[in-house]
Amino acid sequence: MFNLYERSGGHYMDVGASEKIAKGFIKVKSDSLPVSYTKDGLLFSNGDHLKADVIVFATGFVKNQRLVVADILGREVADELEDYWGLNEEGEIKGAFKPSGRKSEFAVEGKHANDDDI
């Protein structure tokens, strides 16, 4: 329970990416900030150029999706949402796959957010 509540998880489900990173098929760069896109990749603040077919920004995890929604869609939309994480009045964890507070919208987070089978 501690991992779920305090760390919003604490687990990692490897679906093949770890092996591809270890073998060098997927590149990870964290020693300087990206400053611009190039025709075939990214330019970094230290002058490095990384060629890439796909660019994925893994910027971290925010426990409460309302904060992310506020950044993307504005505070007005975020204020209509229920809190995404924490405990509810019954002491149960507010988690993934729950009504958002807005009509016909649900909050989904994690690996299954993009799966076709949910």
Phi and psi in degrees as GROMACS dihedral restraints (atoms count N, CA, C in turn):
[ dihedral_restraints ]
;  ai    aj    ak    al  type     phi  dphi    fc
    3     4     5     6     1   -57.8    20    10
    4     5     6     7     1   -47.8    20    10
    6     7     8     9     1   -58.1    20    10
    7     8     9    10     1   -41.8    20    10
    9    10    11    12     1   -65.7    20    10
   10    11    12    13     1   -47.5    20    10
   12    13    14    15     1   -77.2    20    10
   13    14    15    16     1   -50.7    20    10
   15    16    17    18     1   -79.2    20    10
   16    17    18    19     1   -36.4    20    10
   18    19    20    21     1  -112.0    20    10
   19    20    21    22     1     3.8    20    10
   21    22    23    24     1    55.3    20    10
   22    23    24    25     1    37.1    20    10
   24    25    26    27     1   141.9    20    10
   25    26    27    28     1   -97.0    20    10
   27    28    29    30     1    94.4    20    10
   28    29    30    31     1    13.5    20    10
   30    31    32    33     1  -131.6    20    10
   31    32    33    34     1   164.8    20    10
   33    34    35    36     1  -141.1    20    10
   34    35    36    37     1   124.3    20    10
   36    37    38    39     1  -101.8    20    10
   37    38    39    40     1   105.5    20    10
   39    40    41    42     1   -78.9    20    10
   40    41    42    43     1   122.3    20    10
   42    43    44    45     1  -113.5    20    10
   43    44    45    46     1    26.2    20    10
   45    46    47    48     1   117.4    20    10
   46    47    48    49     1   -17.7    20    10
   48    49    50    51     1   -66.8    20    10
   49    50    51    52     1   -37.7    20    10
   51    52    53    54     1   -59.8    20    10
   52    53    54    55     1   -44.6    20    10
   54    55    56    57     1   -64.0    20    10
   55    56    57    58     1   -40.5    20    10
   57    58    59    60     1   -66.4    20    10
   58    59    60    61     1   -35.8    20    10
   60    61    62    63     1   -65.4    20    10
   61    62    63    64     1   -47.3    20    10
   63    64    65    66     1   -60.6    20    10
   64    65    66    67     1   -35.5    20    10
   66    67    68    69     1   -85.4    20    10
   67    68    69    70     1    -4.3    20    10
   69    70    71    72     1    86.3    20    10
   70    71    72    73     1     7.0    20    10
   72    73    74    75     1   -73.0    20    10
   73    74    75    76     1   -30.8    20    10
   75    76    77    78     1  -114.8    20    10
   76    77    78    79     1   126.3    20    10
   78    79    80    81     1   -95.1    20    10
   79    80    81    82     1   141.5    20    10
   81    82    83    84     1  -122.9    20    10
   82    83    84    85     1   130.2    20    10
   84    85    86    87     1  -131.1    20    10
   85    86    87    88     1   123.4    20    10
   87    88    89    90     1  -136.7    20    10
   88    89    90    91     1     8.6    20    10
   90    91    92    93     1   -92.6    20    10
   91    92    93    94     1    -3.5    20    10
   93    94    95    96     1  -158.4    20    10
   94    95    96    97     1   160.3    20    10
   96    97    98    99     1   -84.8    20    10
   97    98    99   100     1   143.5    20    10
   99   100   101   102     1   -70.6    20    10
  100   101   102   103     1   138.5    20    10
  102   103   104   105     1  -115.3    20    10
  103   104   105   106     1   -24.8    20    10
  105   106   107   108     1  -165.6    20    10
  106   107   108   109     1   155.6    20    10
  108   109   110   111     1   -78.2    20    10
  109   110   111   112     1   149.9    20    10
  111   112   113   114     1  -119.1    20    10
  112   113   114   115     1   178.3    20    10
  114   115   116   117     1   -60.2    20    10
  115   116   117   118     1   -30.7    20    10
  117   118   119   120     1  -129.8    20    10
  118   119   120   121     1    22.7    20    10
  120   121   122   123     1   166.2    20    10
  121   122   123   124     1  -135.2    20    10
  123   124   125   126     1  -133.8    20    10
  124   125   126   127     1   146.5    20    10
  126   127   128   129     1  -106.9    20    10
  127   128   129   130     1   135.9    20    10
  129   130   131   132     1  -109.3    20    10
  130   131   132   133     1   162.4    20    10
  132   133   134   135     1   -62.4    20    10
  133   134   135   136     1   -23.9    20    10
  135   136   137   138     1   -89.3    20    10
  136   137   138   139     1     6.0    20    10
  138   139   140   141     1    94.1    20    10
  139   140   141   142     1    -9.2    20    10
  141   142   143   144     1   -65.9    20    10
  142   143   144   145     1   145.9    20    10
  144   145   146   147     1  -119.2    20    10
  145   146   147   148     1   126.3    20    10
  147   148   149   150     1  -113.6    20    10
  148   149   150   151     1   116.3    20    10
  150   151   152   153     1   -74.3    20    10
  151   152   153   154     1   140.2    20    10
  153   154   155   156     1  -154.4    20    10
  154   155   156   157     1   140.9    20    10
  156   157   158   159     1   -84.2    20    10
  157   158   159   160     1   -34.8    20    10
  159   160   161   162     1  -136.3    20    10
  160   161   162   163     1   139.6    20    10
  162   163   164   165     1  -119.4    20    10
  163   164   165   166     1   124.5    20    10
  165   166   167   168     1  -121.5    20    10
  166   167   168   169     1   122.5    20    10
  168   169   170   171     1   -93.4    20    10
  169   170   171   172     1   113.3    20    10
  171   172   173   174     1  -103.0    20    10
  172   173   174   175     1    93.2    20    10
  174   175   176   177     1  -100.4    20    10
  175   176   177   178     1     1.6    20    10
  177   178   179   180     1   118.0    20    10
  178   179   180   181     1  -174.9    20    10
  180   181   182   183     1  -131.0    20    10
  181   182   183   184     1   130.1    20    10
  183   184   185   186     1  -108.1    20    10
  184   185   186   187     1   125.9    20    10
  186   187   188   189     1   -60.8    20    10
  187   188   189   190     1   -41.1    20    10
  189   190   191   192     1  -104.4    20    10
  190   191   192   193     1   112.4    20    10
  192   193   194   195     1   -61.5    20    10
  193   194   195   196     1   -19.1    20    10
  195   196   197   198     1   -58.3    20    10
  196   197   198   199     1   -35.6    20    10
  198   199   200   201     1   -67.0    20    10
  199   200   201   202     1   -40.1    20    10
  201   202   203   204     1   -67.8    20    10
  202   203   204   205     1   -43.5    20    10
  204   205   206   207     1   -61.6    20    10
  205   206   207   208     1   -39.9    20    10
  207   208   209   210     1   -61.0    20    10
  208   209   210   211     1   -40.4    20    10
  210   211   212   213     1   -65.5    20    10
  211   212   213   214     1   -37.3    20    10
  213   214   215   216     1   -90.1    20    10
  214   215   216   217     1   -47.4    20    10
  216   217   218   219     1  -108.5    20    10
  217   218   219   220     1    -6.9    20    10
  219   220   221   222     1   103.0    20    10
  220   221   222   223     1   157.8    20    10
  222   223   224   225     1   -63.8    20    10
  223   224   225   226     1   -34.9    20    10
  225   226   227   228     1   -59.9    20    10
  226   227   228   229     1   -45.1    20    10
  228   229   230   231     1   -68.9    20    10
  229   230   231   232     1   -43.8    20    10
  231   232   233   234     1   -60.7    20    10
  232   233   234   235     1   -35.7    20    10
  234   235   236   237     1   -66.5    20    10
  235   236   237   238     1   -19.0    20    10
  237   238   239   240     1   -83.6    20    10
  238   239   240   241     1   -11.3    20    10
  240   241   242   243     1   -89.0    20    10
  241   242   243   244     1   153.5    20    10
  243   244   245   246     1   -82.8    20    10
  244   245   246   247     1   160.2    20    10
  246   247   248   249     1   -61.9    20    10
  247   248   249   250     1   142.3    20    10
  249   250   251   252     1   -90.9    20    10
  250   251   252   253     1   -30.5    20    10
  252   253   254   255     1  -128.7    20    10
  253   254   255   256     1   166.9    20    10
  255   256   257   258     1   109.1    20    10
  256   257   258   259     1  -165.6    20    10
  258   259   260   261     1  -107.3    20    10
  259   260   261   262     1   142.9    20    10
  261   262   263   264     1   -86.4    20    10
  262   263   264   265     1  -177.8    20    10
  264   265   266   267     1   -63.8    20    10
  265   266   267   268     1   -17.7    20    10
  267   268   269   270     1   -95.6    20    10
  268   269   270   271     1     2.6    20    10
  270   271   272   273     1    83.5    20    10
  271   272   273   274     1    11.4    20    10
  273   274   275   276     1   -94.0    20    10
  274   275   276   277     1   149.6    20    10
  276   277   278   279     1   -72.1    20    10
  277   278   279   280     1   129.3    20    10
  279   280   281   282     1   -81.2    20    10
  280   281   282   283     1   114.6    20    10
  282   283   284   285     1  -132.9    20    10
  283   284   285   286     1  -157.3    20    10
  285   286   287   288     1   -66.7    20    10
  286   287   288   289     1   162.6    20    10
  288   289   290   291     1    59.4    20    10
  289   290   291   292     1    55.0    20    10
  291   292   293   294     1  -131.6    20    10
  292   293   294   295     1   156.8    20    10
  294   295   296   297     1   -58.1    20    10
  295   296   297   298     1   144.1    20    10
  297   298   299   300     1   -86.9    20    10
  298   299   300   301     1   -19.0    20    10
  300   301   302   303     1   107.0    20    10
  301   302   303   304     1   -18.6    20    10
  303   304   305   306     1  -101.6    20    10
  304   305   306   307     1   143.3    20    10
  306   307   308   309     1   -56.3    20    10
  307   308   309   310     1   129.1    20    10
  309   310   311   312     1    64.0    20    10
  310   311   312   313     1    21.8    20    10
  312   313   314   315     1  -123.0    20    10
  313   314   315   316     1   139.5    20    10
  315   316   317   318     1  -127.3    20    10
  316   317   318   319     1   149.6    20    10
  318   319   320   321     1   -94.2    20    10
  319   320   321   322     1   125.3    20    10
  321   322   323   324     1  -131.6    20    10
  322   323   324   325     1   132.3    20    10
  324   325   326   327     1  -141.4    20    10
  325   326   327   328     1   155.0    20    10
  327   328   329   330     1   102.2    20    10
  328   329   330   331     1  -168.9    20    10
  330   331   332   333     1   -56.0    20    10
  331   332   333   334     1   -34.5    20    10
  333   334   335   336     1   -83.7    20    10
  334   335   336   337     1    -1.1    20    10
  336   337   338   339     1   -59.9    20    10
  337   338   339   340     1   -24.8    20    10
  339   340   341   342     1  -114.1    20    10
  340   341   342   343     1     8.4    20    10
  342   343   344   345     1   -76.1    20    10
  343   344   345   346     1   148.1    20    10
  345   346   347   348     1   -79.7    20    10
  346   347   348   349     1   -13.4    20    10
  348   349   350   351     1   -97.1    20    10
  349   350   351   352     1    14.0    20    10
